[in-house]
Amino acid sequence: MDSINTIARLTVRDSCRALAATLLTAVFGLRVDAAPDDTMLLSDTEFFADIPAIYSATRLPQPRSETPAAITVIDSEMIRASGARDLADLFRLVPGFQVAYSSREIPTITYHGIGDRLARRMLILIDGRSSYGAFIGNTNWSNLNLALDDIDRIEVIRSPNSAAYGANAFQGTINIITRHAAQIQDTRLKLTAGNQGILDGLARFATHFDSGDMRFTAYYRSEDGLDDVEDDLEVRSFSMRGDFRPGPRDTILLSLGWGDTDALRGDEDRILNPPATRESMLQHQHIRWQRQLDDGDSISLQFYHNRLDRNLEYRTEPLPSPPLPPALDGVELLINNDGTDQRFDLELQHIFHALDDLRIVWGLGARQDQAHSPSFFNSDETFRNQSARAFANVEWKFTPKTVFNAGAMLEHTEITDIDVSPRLALNYHLNDRHTVRAAWSTAKRIPTLLEEYGNRDISFMGIVIDQIYDNQGGLDAETMNSIELGYLASFPKAHLTFDARLYRDRIDDFITQVEVPATELRSDGALSFDNQGEITVDGLDLEFSYQPTRNSRIILTGALMQGSASGFGSEVPYSVRHFEASVPDYSASLLAMHRFKRHWFASLGAYWVDEMLWLTEQANVNQRPVEAYNRIDLRLARRLRVGDSRGEISLVVQNIGDDYEEFRPRQLFSTRGFVTVEWDF
């Protein structure tokens, strides 16, 4: 009888009543029981839990004080307190990171500037699976088949990390770790609505059985985008994670995902690129088997496949003549920008203790990247880049106070042949609470398939109207050499931790646009890519975490940086001055959160970024940097309970204050607010 009553309480009717009760409480003040402390969505322990061991720096589980790099961890409570709807917005909380939106479909992230629309110098992993698109070098931030509710924590490696993950772990590495399926005990429904056309929905449930657990999440997200920009966005996504235990020492992770995005993009003032809806479909399959051996050793084997299909076909407005030939007068061109981007990756990894104070992780991997786009390659051929890799990292605790990390990645690719990315680091514990670190590393960025092979023009009946790309090929990998000094401190009596990174990062063989001769109809030429110049960034990152009480937490970050550039030729549309302007002088963030009595929660996020120039694909030598800005976000929430079900209603207001420029001059981000209702039953 008890089980029947439990099932009855979880009917759709009761769930709808719970949602209605929450809204009545918020709007009309009607009484609904508040959730007791021991049944809140997150307990006090979870809210202020210590950070677990870090895996992303070397592939070995290590405390932060023993990693060879500076690391920021964004946990699930920071994600909730930030009020973010977009994954990219979370990285405003990382010292030295800058985030911008060229459109709401295309957020971009960079570390210490030198950012472009595609964020092609940052590696993003999801449970160890790379989301990097080798076609144009982007991460599809708007739809990664990943709901924020499913994220357990995010580990951000704030330095080159090619020694652990190879090409494209260049400026840094972001490893998004999702919740184990066993952690999901309830079914969740969630609805968000606000101005700017904001309307989101999520449904998630899990099932548990003797040998494993499975989690299923579906979500929908839509909005009107930035002011005065044609960038309406609609996203649909479904994902599944399964965690299975076929034996006492074996675990299997299985992840599947599918997503579909409709995004309005274009410019009414550009005849060949009018506003039109672009559709993209993303899918992935990921499986990882791991066996625990004796003494904490392990061996694992993983395979994943990513596929992104872009579908866009539209007609232009009637072409004018002149300046085009009379034969083109009034013609409406049919433009096709379709393309497919795929990655297949297989990797073996082994962790073992060679000695009591010596741990080693090593592995082998093979990868195939491929892209098919007749419009961007001017060919029906599928272009590929096959690669193989071998890596190792050694952690040696040769004294109780000293930890030495040495690692390297050896890669062979069809585009750049053989590349080696080494790293050396020494950590010294001054005492149990204070550690200093010195590190040196080299990282590589392999050219994308578009940079190496791209050939794009727009023509009609043999007449070339616009030539965009005419790549010459033969590119080398970009190389970053980095040196850093770090200091990590903990002050338990003051409830404070402190992390500092002093660094110099130098990029050689920078892959940049160059102008090449084109048809007589395009006086400014076409674009190709070439290795030119050197860019150096010197700076200091700071991160403070303060927890004055068990109910309060404050995270403060700051970054000072300065860029210098040299060695760029006159055929590069951007000058040295432009590259230096792409590095802001400072950025900072503050996240403060507090739990009040009676189950109210409040948080404040504040962000400051100096003026900076975002680099675009088609450079404009007269482009000015976007202005410096400050932004304040507020979130207020109350957690509730009806019967055995629990929920939360929250209000978020982003950018309280003046509009600020987003990615381009005069492209503005204005105040937006939204209400979210979620219920677990």
Residue, then its C-alpha position, 0 to 999 in steps of 0.5 A: m500500500d505504501s508503494i502505491n501511495t508513493i506512485a500516486r503522489l508522483t502523478v502528473r496531476d500532483s506535479c502540476r499542482a506543485l508547479a501551480a503552488t509555487l507560482l501562487t506563492a511567488v505571485f500572490g503570497l499564498r502559503v506553501d510549506a518551505a523545504p526543511d534543511d535536510t531535503m533541499l535541492l543541495s545540502d549545506t555540505e554540497f553547497f560548500a564542499d571541498i574541491p575533489a582531486i583534479y584530473s584534467a591537468t596531467r590525467l592523474p588525480q592530484p590535489r590542486s597544490e600538486t598540479p603543474a598548472a593554475i586551475t579554476v574549478i566552477d562547481s555546481e553551486m557556482i553555476r546555479a548562483s551565477g544565473a547563467r543560461d548559456l554555458a559560455d557565460l560561466f567562464r566570466l568567473v575565470p581569471g583572465f578569461q573574456v567572453a563575447y557573443s558575435s551573435r547569440e548562436i556564436p559565443t566565443i571565449t578566450y584567455h588573455g585576449i587574442g580572441d576571434r569569433l570561433a575561440r579556436r585556441m581553447l580545448i573543451l572536453i566533456d567527460g574527456r571527449s573533445s568538442y573541438g570542430a576541426f573543420i573551422g576550429n570552433t566549439n558549438w557553444s550554443n548546443l553541445n548536447l549538454a544542460l547546465d543542470d547536468i554539470d557536476r563541475i568544470e575544471v579550467i586549466r589556465s595554461p597551455n596543456s598540450a602535454a596532456y591533451g595534444a594539439n589545440a589545448f593551446q591557451g587552456t583546457i576546459n574539462i566539463i564533468t557531468r553528473h554520474a547517473a547514480q547522482i540523479q534520484d528525482t525527475r526534474l521539470k524546469l521552465t524559464a521565461g523572460n524578456q527578449g523572447i526567452l523561453d526555456g524548458l527542461a525535463r530529466f529523469a533517471t533509472h537505476f538497476d543492479s548493474g548500473d544507472m542511466r540519466f536522460t535529459a531533454y531541453y529546449r532554449s529560445e530567445d530573440g538575441l542581441d538588440d538590433v541584430e538578426d540573431d534569433l535562436e532556437v535550440r533542441s537537445f537530448s542527451m543520455r548518460g549511462d554508468f554501468r558496472p559489469g564487474p567488481r573492477d570494471t565501469i563503463l560510461l556511455s554517452l549519447g547526444w543529439g541536438d538541433t539549432d535554428a539560428l537567424r544570422g545575416d545582415e540586411d546591408r550585405i547583399l550576399n549575406p542577407p538574414a536567413t535561418r541556419e540549421s545545424m545538427l550535432q550528435h555524439q557517441h562516447i563510450r569509455w571502459q575502465r578497469q581498476l587494478d591493484d594499488g590504485d592503478s587503472i587502465s581505460l579505453q575510450f572511443y567517441h564520434n562527433r558529427l556536426d551538419r550545417n544546413l543553409e541554402y538561401r536566395t540573395e536580394p536582386l544583384p545591382s548592376p553596376p558595379l557587377p556586369p550587366a548579365l548579373d543585373g537583377v539576378e537572385l543568387l541561390i547560395n549554399n553553405d552546407g557542410t559536415d564536420q566529423r571526428f573519430d577518436l580512439e585512445l588507450q590510457h594506463i595509470f600505474h605506480a612505478l614506485d611508492d613516490l612515482r606515478i606514471v600515466w601513459g597512452l596511445g591514440a588515433r584520430q581522424d578529422q574530416a570535413h565535406s563542404p563543396s561551397f567552402f572547399n570548392s570541391d566535392e572531395t571530403f578533406r581529412n586529417q589523420s593523426a596518431r599520438a603518444f603521451a606520458n606524464v610522470e609525477w615524482k614526489f622525491t621529497p615530502k615537500t617537493v613534487f616534480n611533474a614531467g610530461a610530453m605529447l608526441e603527435h603525427t598529423e597529415i597537415t603538420d607532420i610531427d609535433v612535440s609538446p613537453r612540460l616541466a613543473l616543480n611544486y614546493h610545499l612551504n608547509d601544509r597550506h602554502t605551495v609555490r610552483a614553477a612551470w615551463s611548457t610548449a603547446k601546439r595548435i594544428p591548422t584547421l581544415l578550412e585554414e589549410y584547404g579552404n577555397r570559397d567563391i560565389s559565382f554565377m554562370g562562370i562569373v566570379i562575384d566574390q572570392i572569399y578564401d583562396n588558401q595556399g596551404g602548407l601551414d605549420a602549427e602555431t607554437m606557444n612557449s609558456i613560463e609561469l610562477g604560481y602560488l597557492a595558499s590556504f588560510p583556514k582560520a580566515h576561511l580564505t584560499f588564494d591562487a596567483r599565476l605570474y606568466r609569460d606566453r609567447i605565440d610563434d608562427f601565428i596563423t593569420q589572415v593575409e590578402v592574396p590577389a583575386t578576380e578583377l571584380r574584387s579589388d581588395g583581394a581574397l583571404s588566405f592564411d599564413n604563419q606570420g609574426e609573434i605575439t607575447v602576453d605578460g600578466l598576472d592572474l589572481e583568484f580569491s575564495y572566501q567563506p566567512t560563514r557556512n551560508s556565505r561564499i565569495i569568489l573574486t578574480g582579477a587579471l592584469m595583462q599586456g600584449s606585444a606583437s611583431g613580425f607581421g607583413s603588410e599583406v596582413p589586414y590587421s596591424v601590430r597595433h590591432f593584435e596588441a589591442s586584442v589583449p585587454d589591460y585588465s578583467a575581473s569578476l566577483l560572485a557572492m552568494h548567501r543563504f538566508k533564513r526561511h530558505w531564501f537564496a541570493s547571489l550577485g555576479a559582477y564583471w569588469v573588462d577593459e576595452m579590447l578588439w575581437l579579431t574577425e574573419q574578414a578584417n576591417v583595418n578601421q575597426r575599433p575595440v569594443e569599449a570597456y564595460n562593467r556588468i552586474d547580474l542578480r539572482l534571488a531564489r526560494r526553495l519550496r516543498v509540496g508533499d514529498s516533492r521539492g522545487e525552486i523559483s528564481l528571478v535573474v536579472q542580467n546586466i543591471g545598468d547601461d547597455y554595453e558593446e558585445f564583440r563589435p562596436r555598436q552591437l549592444f547587450s541590454t538588460r534582460g530578466f527571466v523567471t525560472v520554476e523547477w520541480d523535483f518529484 
